[in-house]
Amino acid sequence: MHSVSTPANSPDDSKAPLSLWHATARNRRSRPAFAGDLDADLAIIGGGFSGLSAALHAAEKGLSVVVLEAEIIAYGATGRNAGFVVPNFAKMDPDNIITALGAKHGERLVRMAAGSGDLVFDLIRRHNIDCDARQSGWIQPAHSAAAFDKVKSRARQWAARGRPAVVLDKGAVRDATGADGYFGGWMDKSGGVLNPVAYANGLATAAEAVGTRIFEHSPVRSIERLADGWRLATEHGHVRAGKVFVATNAYGGKLNSELARTYFPLKVFQIATEPLPASIRERLLPGGQCVSDTRRNLFTFRFDAENRLITGGMHIVGIGADRRVPRTIHRRLAVHLGITDIPPLAYSWSGMAAVAPDFLPHLVDLGPGLIAGFACNGRGIAMTTTMGKVLAEWATGAAATDLPIPFSPPAEIPFHALMRHAPNVLLPWSILQDKMDERGRR
């Protein structure tokens, strides 16, 4: 089994893969480290989905763009997720968002999210990106009667906005997923699956084709305000840019300590089994969708292009977690899907997600012409791709306050040094509540 935790140092391409996706992406290209001095209209720190999407869309608008990636393209959360394209929000529904943000700002954010899945797959088709993409849909089964009531409301809210959202009864969920025990669920047909590293590599190639310059192994050491923009210092040079987009998500390190205190860093584990035999594969997800249910300790699953079964989750961390947690997730997968002879683990990996207190994406004002975008809360592929397109509008002159994503100065979480551990501290209680729900339906 390939077991990889979050590395502390720069990866060496000749070593073990960082994730299943790094191992199986067919379109990896090495890029040089930055050296010298360079001027650009837009400098982007981070070579993940949001940074690469911003680079592509800004360069298509005629801007000169430079991307500085500290490691390799798709090194961080971009390359460590499950490859789900989910065009909605992790916790908030459209009506909740409009209540929280007001009709004008709320509807803009909802419209942005609603089209995010289509944007991803349109980019893949337009740029012929080889990433095993299938716009087959995303299913959310309900693990309790109360959860089913909630997801029926959720589906109705998205359908009212013209989205391909459908409610699934108990039998339809069982037929679509192969999993028993759910009360029903819903599906957004505009979602789907892909290889996230291959998708990011394709975005990078497309951005370079329209003039973007991308540099790997080029961490930014400091950001300095100039009279007409900003200067980014790397180990071997400087980039001067009128505008800067910090697209590091939870992998910003010490670049901006104030920014790091505005979200909860959440360690998420993922595993992939050896390919399943046809007798089991035919029962599970015959339509090729991806699944994430309504449990507090979320249960997810999908297949990759070679019929490896992929799942993940958040588990209690501690000594030996990188070996203990994948085995726990593997056992959970067998139980929830009723697989008595589950294939062994082939890959395990982990990564860091950024979670905002309100579970919404945010743009953070770090100074004139300097913005950070982060906290997509488990909806990274769809949400960060569309975030990048939105930031390209800002780079070409749109006011940040007119963008559909909430924009504000850094809002530090009180007692962040302690509160940053809250998701893991509260996990045992979440697991207990899930078990109580499951006992209640028997």
HUCOR-V131187 format. One line per field, one symbol per residue. psi: psi as a letter, one per 40 degrees, with the letter a starting at -180 (. if undefined). burial: I if it has 24 or more other C-alpha atoms within 12 Angstrom, else O. A space follows every 10 residues. Layout:
psi = ???
burial = ???
//
This chain:
psi = hhhhahidih iheeaiidid dddehefhhi iiihiaiiii dhhhhhfadd dddddddddd eeihhhhhhd bihfdbddee aefhhhfaid dhiddddddd eidddddddd ddddeddddd ddddddefhg ffhhgeihhg iheidddddd ddddddddde eeighihhad dddddddehi eieaaihhee aaiihddddd ddddddddde ehhhhifgih dihhhidfbi hhhadeaihh idihhhfebe febedgddde eeihhhhhii ihiiiiiddd dddhfdeeii hhaeidghhi iiiaeffhhh iaihihiahe dedddddddd ddddddefhd ghiihdiiii ihihhidefi iihhheiheh iihagefefd dddddddddd dddddeeihd eeiehhhiih ghhhfdddde eddddedddd ddddddddde e.
burial = OIIIIIIOOO IOOOOOIIII IIIIIOIIIO IOIIOOOIII IIIIIIIIII IIIIIIIIII IOIIIIIIII IIIIIIIIII IIIIIIIIII IIIIIOIOOO OOOOOIIIII IIIIIIIIII IOIIOOIOII IIIIIIIIII IIIIIOIIOI IIIIIIIIIO OOIIIIIIII OIIIIIIIII IIIIIIIIII IIIIIIIIII IIIIIIIIOI IIIIIIIIII IOIIOOOOII IIIIOOOIII IIIIIIIIII IIIOIIOOII IIIIIIIIII IIIIIIOOOI IOOIIIIIII IIIIIIIIII IIIIIOIIII IIIIIIIOOO IIIOIIIIII IIIIOIIOIO OIIIIIIIII IIIIIIIIII IIIIIIIIII IIIIIIIIII IIIIIIIIII IIIIIIOOOI OOIIIIIIOI OOOOOOOOOI OIIIOOOOOO IOOIOOIOOO OO
//
